[in-house]
Amino acid sequence: MQGIDDTGAGSLDLNGANGEETFMRIAAAAQQLGFEFCTHGLRFALPVTRPRTTFLSTYPPEWLARYGECNYVDIDPTVAHGMRSSEPVVWSDEFFAATPELWREAQAHGIRHGWAISKRDADGSFSMLVLARSEPPITQAELQASEWRMRQLAEMSHVAMKAHMAEDLPADPMLSGREIEVLRWTADGKTASEIADILGISERTVNFHINQSVTKLGANNKVNAAVRAAMRGLLW
């Protein structure tokens, strides 16, 4: 994976690096864009209760420890915004109005000006790139000149970090067309009998396809299979 562009942020080669090395190259590209701090978080859709996540950051260690100790991730408006929208956000006093303590502590650690954007794939994977610095403020002129490079860095970061995290994940199972049909109706709350009537097949055949799907997806039951398939983007 080669360069962000030929002018602004220079070359970003993400080939042949492990996850942490890849992130450090991303952080170096962020510095070329004028940001001393860089944070990248990535979360897969499964398992639902404890999604597989990774979080890498060049924030001061003291701030990372404090952020974790206070569970600020639960109230961080940057995270909340990223979960709702794929549009970038620039930090401001107004943006952090509901979390003044978090904002005050971040600024005390030299984290005063930031820009963040999230990425989400059809398989449910979600990531966020945060670029931050102590000074100067992020101006509209800077955004007009550089935001497209910042967006491109976020896209490349998402693809590269996801590839590293997915290396030891099982490949998506190959569901048949009929299995997908049955799981779609299952996800809509239909019983095997109702699905049989809808598709014009026997209930025994419906149950056969459900059992095949459960096995392929490593699920515990048909509901779990439908959830897993949907969150991995296999039912579209």
N, C-alpha and C positions, 0 to 999 in steps of 0.2 A: 504494500500500500504506500504510494508515494505522495509527496508534497501537498501542502495546503494550497499553495499558489506560488507563483514565481517571484512575487514581490514581498508582500507584507510579512508573513510569519516564517518565511523560509521553507526548508524542506523537512518533512516529517516522514521518516522511514520507520514503519512499524513491523517490518519483516524480521523474523528470527529472534524475537525478544519474548521473554516470559511475561506474565501479567504485570509484575511490579516494574520491570524494565520498560514495558509499554507505557505504563502510567507516567513514569519519569520523563519519557520522551514527550508525552502529551503536556506535562507540566512545563517542560522546556519551551514548547511551542507557545504555551500560554504566556510565558515570560516575554517572548518575542512580541506578543501582542500587547504587552504593557501590564500584565497582571502578575504580581509576586506570589499569589496563592492560587492553588487549583485543587478542586475536589471532584471526584467522580464516584458516583454510587450506581450500582446495577443490581436489579432484583428480577429473578425469574418468577413466573406465575405459580410454580409448584415447589414444594407442597403448599397447599392453601394456608394452613395455620402457621407454618414457619417457612416462608419462601426463601429460597437460596439467595443470599445477597453477598455483595462485596462492597467495601467502602475504602477508598484510598484518598489521602489528602496530604497537602503540604502545609496545612495550617500549623501554627505553633503547637507543640505537644501539650503545653499547659491548657490551651483552649480546647483541644480535642478531648483531653481528660475531663475538663469541666463540662463540656457539651454532653459527654456520655454519662457523667455522674448525675447530671440534672435531667437526663432524658429529654433534652431539648428537641430531639428529633420529633417528638410527639406534638410539639406546639410550633415548630419552626414554620413560618409562613412561606418560606422558599419551597420547602417540601410540599406543603399543602397546595401551593399554586401549581407546582409541577405535576402533582397527581391529577389536577383538574384540567390543565391546559398545556398545550405544546408550544404556546407563545412564550418568548423570552420575557424576563422581568428584570428591571433595574432596581436595586435597593434604594429605599428612601426612608425617612422618619415616618412618613405616613404608612408605608408598607408594613413596618414593624410596630405600628401604633398599639396593637393588641398584645404585643409581647415585649414591653419596654425593658424588662430585666435581661432577657436574652440579647436584645439589641445593645444595651448598655455594656454588657460583659464582652460581647463580640468586639465592640469598638475599643474597649479597654485593652484588648489583645491585638490591636492594630488592624482589625478587619472592619473597615469602614465603608468601602464602596464595592459593590458586587453586581454581577450579571449572571443569570442562570437560565438554563433551558432544559427541557426534558424531551426524551425520545421514547416512543412506545411502538413495539412490533405487534403484528397480528397474533403471534404466539403468546402474548401476554407479558413478554419481557419489557422491563421499564428501566430507564437510566436517566441520570441527571448530571449535567456538567455545571459546576459553579466556578466562575473566574472572579477573583477578588483582589483587593489591594488596600493599603493604608491611605495613600494619596496618589494622584489627585482625583477629584470626582469624575465620574463618567459623564461626558458631555454629549449633547445631541450630535455635534459635529463629529465626535469620535465614533459614535454609532453609525452615522451615515458613511463614514470612511471604512470602518473595520468590522461591522456586525456580520457581514456575509462571511468573513473569514472565521469569526467566532462560531457562527452556525456550522460552518464546514468542519471545524475542529470537533464540535459536539457530535456531529454525524460520524466522523471517523473514529472518535473515541468509543461511541456506542458499538459500532461494528467490531472494532478490534478487541475491546474488553469482553464483549459477549462471546466472541470466538474463543478467547482464552478460557472463560468460565465454562463454556459448553463442551470443552474437550473430553471431559470424563462423564458427560451426561449421555444417557442412551439416545439413540436416534429415534425420531418420530416413527411410530409403527405405520405400516402400510395398511390402512383400512380400506376395505372394499366399498364400492358405491352403495351397496345395500346396507352394509354395516353403518355407514355414515347416515343414511336415511333413517335407519332405526334409532340411532343415537340422537338424531335431531328431534324426533318425536318423543323420545324418552326425556330429553332435556325440557321439552314443553309439558311434561307431566302426564303423558299418555301411558296407559297400561299396555301390556303385551297384547291383550285382546283388542284394544282399540287400535293399536298400530296395525294389527293383522287386518282389521276391517278397512283401514285407510289405504294400505298398500295392496290389498287383495291377495294376501298370502295367508298361510296357516299360522296359528299362534305358536305351534311347535317350531316353525321356521323362524319366527321372530325371536323366540328364546334362543335358538341356535346362534343367530347373529349377535345377540346380546352377549352370550357366553364367549363367543369368539372375540368380541371387542373387549370384554373384561380381561381376558387373558392377554391380549396384545398390549393393552394399556397398563398392565400391572395393577389393575384396580381391585377393590374389595367387593364391589357390587355394581349394578347397572347405573345407579345414580352417580357414584364416584367415577365410573367410566365416562359418563356424559360430561361431567364437570371437567375431568382431565382433558378430554378431547376438545371441548369448547375453549378452555383456557390456553390450549396449545394451537388454536387456530385451525383445527382439523375438520371442523363442521361447516366451514364456509364454502 
